[in-house]
Amino acid sequence: MKVVIQRVSEASVIINSKTVTSIDEGFLILLGIVNEDNQEDIDWLCKKIANLRVFPDENGIMNTSLLDAKGDVIVVSQFTLHASTKKGNRPSYIKAAKPDVAIPLYEKFKEKLQLEIGKPIQTGEFGADMKVHLVNDGPVTIIIDSKNKI
């Protein structure tokens, strides 16, 4: 499981010209899932995300977590995070999990992250053509792959 976490001052998801969700301060998380992902990946990532200290403290130092900042979250599924560009110019998405595997893991990820941060998270729509708008605050962008824990 791979995530791209962007600290945002605002973010929204638009589907068919309609804003389906929006947040102010928090994280916009792009989530990519592979067939080998499981509950252990979800648990580890969600704990890491909730406690990642990338928000400014009272001295302006990145020392505050999402929990401490009481930030909001939007999670957007993004199979292209697992693109392989080794051969040619057209990316291969063979590593990305198909919907029958990805959707249940996506749902479990959302549920676990909600438990970790103690409040509802916002989402895009799995498989939809989405327009994602954000103001990356910092900018701060962190990439975490659950297969690279060590």
N, C-alpha and C positions, 0 to 999 in steps of 0.2 A: 504494500500500500504506500502510495506516495502522495504527499500533500505539498502544495505551495500555499504558504500563509502570508497574507499581505495585511500589515497593520493599516487600518483605514480610518479616516475621519468621517467618511460616509461611503456607502456602497448601495447599489440597487441591482435588481435583475428585472429585465423587461422581456416579456414573451408576447408575440403578436401585437406589438405596440402598446402593451399594457404593463404597467409596473406591478409585478407580483409580490415583491418584497423590497424592503429598504431598511438600512440601519444607519446609525451615526457611528460613534467611536467603537472600534472592535476589530475583528478579523474577518476578512473575506478568505475563505479556504477553498481551494480547488483540490478535488479528491480524485485520484486515479487508482483503480483497482485491478489486480491481476488474479488469475485463477488460484494461485497458491496462498492468497491472503486468507486470514482466519480471525477468530475472536482475539487471539493473543496480539495480533497486529493492531486491531481496533483498540483494545485496552491500553496498550503501550502508547499509541499515538494520541489518544484522547487525553490521557494523563499528562503527556508531554505538552500538548497544546494548551491545556488549561493553566499549566504552571510556567509556561514560557515567559521569561521576564524581559519583555521588549517594550513595555510602556514606561513613560518617564515617571520618576518619583518626584518628590518635592524639590529636588535639586536639579531636575532636568536630565538625570542619568537613567538609562534604560535598566530599571531595576524592579519594575512592578509587573506582576502577571495579569493575564486577562481576568482572573478571579478578583484580584485586588482592585483592578481598574473598573470592575463591573461592566466590562465591555460586552457588546453584542456580537453575534456570529451569523454569517451567511455561509452555507456549504453548497458548493456547486460541483456536480459530477463532471469529470473531464478525462475521458479515456485517452486523449492525445498526450497526456503526461507520460504515457508509456510508449511513445513513438520511437521506433528505431530508424535512425538515419544513416546507418553504416553503408548501405548500398544505394547507389543512385540518388536521385533527387526527390523521389516520392516516398514519404515516410511510410513505414509498415506499422500497423497497429496490432500485429499478431499476438503480442504479449498482453494486451488489454483484455480483461474478462468480458465475456459476452453478457448480455442483460440477465440471463437466467442465473448467473453466478453473482454478477455485480449488484443487481438491485437489492437482494437480501442483505448483502454486506454493507451497502450504502445506508440502508434503513437501520441496521444495527449500529453503524458508526454514528448516525444522527442521534439515536437513542442514548448511546453511551456518552457522547459529548454533552448532551443535555444534562445527564446525571452529574458529570464532572463539574460543569459550570453552574449548576443549580438553577437554570432557567431555560426557557424554550430557545431553540435556535431557528433561524430562518433558512429557507432552502430555495434553490431553483427547482426546475422540474427535470427529472431524469430523462435524458434522451431528447429533450426539446432544443430547438434552435433559440438560444438565449442571447440577449445583449446584456453584457455585464458592465456596469458603470462603477467606477471607484475613484476615490481620491486617496492615493497611497500616501500615508502619513509618515514622513521621514526623508526619503522613502525607506520603509522596512519591508523586506521580502525574505522569507526563510523557506528553504526547501528541506523537507524531512522524508526519508525513505525508511519504512519500518524494517526493511531487509538489511539496513546498515546501522544496527543498534550499537555496535561496538566500535 
